[in-house]
Amino acid sequence: MVDCNSVVTPIDKGMHLQNGELVIFGDKKKYQALTGSLTYATMSTRPDIGYITQYLSQLNKIPTQHDWNVAELILRYLKG
C-alpha cells in the first residue's frame, strides 16, 4: 500500500457495497485488524469514512474479497 495511487473519494460512484460473488477472503485476522484501524481513524479524526467503515465492521465474521477491496480503497483515500 506504500506505492499505491491515492483516490479522491472513499468509494467510487455507482459502486455497490454488496457484491453477488462470495469469494471468501483468506486472512480473517488481517481483515479484522484493518477494520479496527479504520474504526479508530473514524472515531478520532475521519468521520467522513464512518458509514463505510461501519458496514465493513459488520462483515468481520466472514469477509469476502470484495470487502477487502473496498477496505483497501478506503486506505487509498486516506493516503490522498
Number of C-alpha atoms within 10 A of each C-alpha: 9 6 6 10 11 16 16 11 15 20 17 11 7 6 9 11 13 11 12 8 9 12 13 14 16 12 11 16 11 12 24 17 12 19 22 16 12 24 20 13 16 18 11 9 9 13 12 11 20 15 10 18 23 14 14 23 18 11 14 17 11 14 21 21 16 19 23 20 12 20 21 16 19 20 18 20 17 17 14 11
